[in-house]
Every structure is written in structure tokens, then in C-alpha cells.
Amino acid sequence: MPLYEYVCNACGCEFELLRRFSQADAPSECPQCQRQDARRLISRFAAISHGSDGSTTRVSGGSSCASCGSGSCAGCRG
């Protein structure tokens, strides 16, 4: 299942949800204020190409933490 990012229109809280593609735009509850007033954000992504010599090159998109192994970008937002 894809991981989607949301922002609550009521309190501004940003959070992530693991949801089916068909549920991506369904109403979701904010974990901070429990209101059903969140909208889905456009997520950034990265594409990385591996060369024949083992080197990696960023092809498009992403940020400096594109290869982060934490499983969540929540720690990158301060």
C-alpha cells in the first residue's frame, strides 16, 4: 500500500497514512485534533539510477533525504 501525506486544514498538522490507492482521497482524521478536515499533499519522490560501475545518480525529484532508510519523513520535518 502507498504512503500518503496529509495536512489538517483545521490545525495545520502534517501526517502520513498508509492507505489503498482507492482510499487516498477519502476523509481522514487528524491525529492531533481528531477533525475530519485533512487534505492530501503532493508527495515528493526520487528516482535513482544505478550505473554499471555501481555508482548511483539521482534522475529526478526528491530531496537530500531521498535515500533515507527511516521509513518515515516525519523525523525530517522540524
MDTraj code that builds the backbone (N, CA, C; nanometers):
import mdtraj as md
import numpy as np

residues = "MET PRO LEU TYR GLU TYR VAL CYS ASN ALA CYS GLY CYS GLU PHE GLU LEU LEU ARG ARG PHE SER GLN ALA ASP ALA PRO SER GLU CYS PRO GLN CYS GLN ARG GLN ASP ALA ARG ARG LEU ILE SER ARG PHE ALA ALA ILE SER HIS GLY SER ASP GLY SER THR THR ARG VAL SER GLY GLY SER SER CYS ALA SER CYS GLY SER GLY SER CYS ALA GLY CYS ARG GLY".split()
xyz = np.array([
    [0.0843, -0.1184, 0.0000],
    [0.0000, 0.0000, 0.0000],
    [0.0887, 0.1247, 0.0000],
    [0.0456, 0.2277, -0.0726],
    [0.1223, 0.3528, -0.0755],
    [0.1086, 0.4327, 0.0536],
    [0.2089, 0.5122, 0.0805],
    [0.2106, 0.6029, 0.1944],
    [0.1764, 0.7422, 0.1425],
    [0.0709, 0.8029, 0.1958],
    [0.0262, 0.9347, 0.1521],
    [0.0490, 1.0365, 0.2633],
    [0.0750, 1.1597, 0.2241],
    [0.0934, 1.2695, 0.3187],
    [-0.0316, 1.3572, 0.3182],
    [-0.0702, 1.4035, 0.4372],
    [-0.1892, 1.4870, 0.4538],
    [-0.1557, 1.6061, 0.5423],
    [-0.2368, 1.7111, 0.5298],
    [-0.2277, 1.8261, 0.6206],
    [-0.3694, 1.8572, 0.6674],
    [-0.3824, 1.8833, 0.7943],
    [-0.5125, 1.9175, 0.8520],
    [-0.5398, 2.0652, 0.8273],
    [-0.6536, 2.0946, 0.7662],
    [-0.6909, 2.2333, 0.7401],
    [-0.7275, 2.3072, 0.8682],
    [-0.7636, 2.2360, 0.9726],
    [-0.8045, 2.2986, 1.0981],
    [-0.6858, 2.3412, 1.1836],
    [-0.5861, 2.2510, 1.2003],
    [-0.4754, 2.2820, 1.2926],
    [-0.3379, 2.2862, 1.2258],
    [-0.3287, 2.2473, 1.0984],
    [-0.2009, 2.2535, 1.0271],
    [-0.1091, 2.1342, 1.0476],
    [-0.1534, 2.0364, 1.1229],
    [-0.0729, 1.9169, 1.1489],
    [-0.0483, 1.8404, 1.0175],
    [0.0773, 1.8020, 0.9923],
    [0.1095, 1.7183, 0.8768],
    [0.1299, 1.5759, 0.9271],
    [0.0702, 1.4794, 0.8573],
    [0.0819, 1.3399, 0.8974],
    [0.0769, 1.2498, 0.7757],
    [0.1141, 1.1250, 0.7956],
    [0.1176, 1.0265, 0.6877],
    [0.0232, 0.9122, 0.7187],
    [-0.0365, 0.8549, 0.6140],
    [-0.1233, 0.7386, 0.6287],
    [-0.0895, 0.6366, 0.5217],
    [-0.0882, 0.5112, 0.5602],
    [-0.0700, 0.4008, 0.4681],
    [-0.2095, 0.3570, 0.4260],
    [-0.2442, 0.3826, 0.2982],
    [-0.3806, 0.3567, 0.2524],
    [-0.3793, 0.2962, 0.1135],
    [-0.4885, 0.2292, 0.0818],
    [-0.5074, 0.1782, -0.0538],
    [-0.5212, 0.2972, -0.1491],
    [-0.4821, 0.2764, -0.2752],
    [-0.4925, 0.3811, -0.3756],
    [-0.6355, 0.4342, -0.3849],
    [-0.7333, 0.3449, -0.3779],
    [-0.8734, 0.3845, -0.3892],
    [-0.9210, 0.4679, -0.2699],
    [-0.8472, 0.4669, -0.1589],
    [-0.8844, 0.5415, -0.0389],
    [-0.8033, 0.6703, -0.0200],
    [-0.7149, 0.7008, -0.1139],
    [-0.6213, 0.8134, -0.0987],
    [-0.6903, 0.9458, -0.0689],
    [-0.8027, 0.9720, -0.1332],
    [-0.8713, 1.0998, -0.1145],
    [-0.9914, 1.0915, -0.0212],
    [-1.0116, 0.9776, 0.0420],
    [-1.1220, 0.9616, 0.1373],
    [-1.0949, 1.0468, 0.2615],
    [-1.1991, 1.0912, 0.3305],
    [-1.1784, 1.1699, 0.4529],
    [-1.0885, 1.0956, 0.5520],
    [-1.0038, 1.1722, 0.6179],
    [-0.9149, 1.1126, 0.7171],
    [-0.9127, 1.1994, 0.8418],
    [-0.8957, 1.1335, 0.9545],
    [-0.8969, 1.2035, 1.0830],
    [-0.7571, 1.2516, 1.1189],
    [-0.7472, 1.3754, 1.1599],
    [-0.6203, 1.4322, 1.2049],
    [-0.5815, 1.3678, 1.3383],
    [-0.4588, 1.3184, 1.3514],
    [-0.4169, 1.2566, 1.4779],
    [-0.4007, 1.3580, 1.5919],
    [-0.3913, 1.4855, 1.5589],
    [-0.3717, 1.5872, 1.6620],
    [-0.5035, 1.6422, 1.7158],
    [-0.5946, 1.6821, 1.6235],
    [-0.7196, 1.7456, 1.6698],
    [-0.8442, 1.6586, 1.6444],
    [-0.8263, 1.5438, 1.5817],
    [-0.9327, 1.4469, 1.5538],
    [-1.0439, 1.4992, 1.4621],
    [-1.0193, 1.6080, 1.3909],
    [-1.1192, 1.6576, 1.2955],
    [-1.1016, 1.5872, 1.1623],
    [-1.2076, 1.5774, 1.0870],
    [-1.2068, 1.5144, 0.9543],
    [-1.1840, 1.6208, 0.8472],
    [-1.0853, 1.7058, 0.8665],
    [-1.0639, 1.8200, 0.7785],
    [-0.9215, 1.8206, 0.7217],
    [-0.8783, 1.7061, 0.6707],
    [-0.7425, 1.6952, 0.6163],
    [-0.7480, 1.6828, 0.4649],
    [-0.6440, 1.7334, 0.3990],
    [-0.6329, 1.7172, 0.2543],
    [-0.5001, 1.6519, 0.2214],
    [-0.4991, 1.5783, 0.1125],
    [-0.3784, 1.5071, 0.0712],
    [-0.2803, 1.6053, 0.0088],
    [-0.1537, 1.5900, 0.0435],
    [-0.0469, 1.6707, -0.0133],
    [0.0147, 1.5983, -0.1325],
    [0.0770, 1.6732, -0.2203],
    [0.1525, 1.6135, -0.3291],
    [0.2886, 1.5752, -0.2720],
    [0.3197, 1.4491, -0.2762],
    [0.4446, 1.3997, -0.2189],
    [0.5599, 1.4138, -0.3170],
    [0.6773, 1.4409, -0.2647],
    [0.7979, 1.4434, -0.3457],
    [0.8512, 1.3019, -0.3556],
    [0.9159, 1.2737, -0.4645],
    [0.9732, 1.1413, -0.4818],
    [1.1093, 1.1548, -0.5462],
    [1.1825, 1.0470, -0.5493],
    [1.3141, 1.0466, -0.6129],
    [1.3271, 0.9220, -0.6986],
    [1.3966, 0.9375, -0.8086],
    [1.4297, 0.8239, -0.8943],
    [1.5812, 0.8170, -0.8997],
    [1.6354, 0.7013, -0.8729],
    [1.7798, 0.6838, -0.8687],
    [1.8197, 0.5768, -0.9682],
    [1.9236, 0.6040, -1.0442],
    [1.9731, 0.5102, -1.1444],
    [2.1059, 0.4523, -1.0967],
    [2.1225, 0.3219, -1.1133],
    [2.2472, 0.2552, -1.0774],
    [2.3279, 0.2311, -1.2042],
    [2.4513, 0.2811, -1.2070],
    [2.5387, 0.2631, -1.3222],
    [2.6046, 0.1261, -1.3211],
    [2.6625, 0.0893, -1.4319],
    [2.7285, -0.0416, -1.4429],
    [2.8496, -0.0525, -1.3509],
    [2.9046, 0.0628, -1.3099],
    [3.0196, 0.0621, -1.2187],
    [2.9769, 0.0636, -1.0720],
    [2.8461, 0.0568, -1.0463],
    [2.7959, 0.0547, -0.9095],
    [2.7619, 0.1913, -0.8543],
    [2.7913, 0.2980, -0.9299],
    [2.7605, 0.4330, -0.8826],
    [2.6109, 0.4600, -0.8931],
    [2.5637, 0.5556, -0.8148],
    [2.4222, 0.5942, -0.8197],
    [2.4115, 0.7392, -0.8629],
    [2.3065, 0.7693, -0.9372],
    [2.2807, 0.9039, -0.9861],
    [2.1336, 0.9351, -0.9685],
    [2.1041, 1.0520, -0.9125],
    [1.9650, 1.0954, -0.8998],
    [1.9160, 1.1345, -1.0380],
    [1.8033, 1.0763, -1.0794],
    [1.7475, 1.1019, -1.2109],
    [1.6496, 1.2176, -1.2053],
    [1.5606, 1.2198, -1.1040],
    [1.4639, 1.3287, -1.0935],
    [1.4054, 1.3360, -0.9550],
    [1.3492, 1.4526, -0.9231],
    [1.2747, 1.4727, -0.7994],
    [1.3566, 1.4500, -0.6750],
    [1.2840, 1.4382, -0.5647],
    [1.3458, 1.4049, -0.4381],
    [1.4081, 1.5230, -0.3668],
    [1.4672, 1.4918, -0.2549],
    [1.5350, 1.5915, -0.1752],
    [1.6636, 1.5297, -0.1246],
    [1.7306, 1.5991, -0.0362],
    [1.8576, 1.5480, 0.0137],
    [1.8412, 1.4199, 0.0940],
    [1.7200, 1.3891, 0.1395],
    [1.6994, 1.2675, 0.2167],
    [1.6300, 1.1595, 0.1340],
    [1.6428, 1.1650, 0.0019],
    [1.5743, 1.0703, -0.0862],
    [1.6116, 0.9257, -0.0577],
    [1.7306, 0.9030, -0.0059],
    [1.7711, 0.7655, 0.0208],
    [1.7627, 0.7312, 0.1690],
    [1.6903, 0.8106, 0.2450],
    [1.6745, 0.7885, 0.3882],
    [1.6146, 0.6510, 0.4136],
    [1.6662, 0.5810, 0.5107],
    [1.6169, 0.4481, 0.5413],
    [1.5260, 0.4430, 0.6624],
    [1.4800, 0.5587, 0.7111],
    [1.3997, 0.5580, 0.8327],
    [1.2574, 0.5079, 0.8117],
    [1.2082, 0.5110, 0.6867],
    [1.0729, 0.4670, 0.6599],
    [0.9669, 0.5738, 0.6791],
    [1.0069, 0.6902, 0.7298],
    [0.9124, 0.7991, 0.7512],
    [0.9841, 0.9319, 0.7425],
    [0.9248, 1.0278, 0.6763],
    [0.9848, 1.1612, 0.6679],
    [0.9479, 1.2480, 0.7873],
    [0.8691, 1.1943, 0.8800],
    [0.8243, 1.2730, 0.9946],
    [0.9424, 1.3278, 1.0744],
    [1.0523, 1.2527, 1.0821],
    [1.1698, 1.2975, 1.1559],
    [1.2447, 1.4098, 1.0882],
    [1.2247, 1.4273, 0.9575],
    [1.2937, 1.5320, 0.8831],
    [1.2238, 1.6659, 0.8951],
    [1.0999, 1.6663, 0.9356],
    [1.0246, 1.7920, 0.9466],
    [1.0388, 1.8464, 1.0866],
    [1.0876, 1.9656, 1.0975],
    [1.1110, 2.0206, 1.2293],
    [1.0161, 2.1136, 1.2737],
])
top = md.Topology()
chain = top.add_chain()
for i, resn in enumerate(residues, 1):
    res = top.add_residue(resn, chain, resSeq=i)
    for name in ("N", "CA", "C"):
        top.add_atom(name, md.element.get_by_symbol(name[0]), res)
traj = md.Trajectory(xyz[None], top)
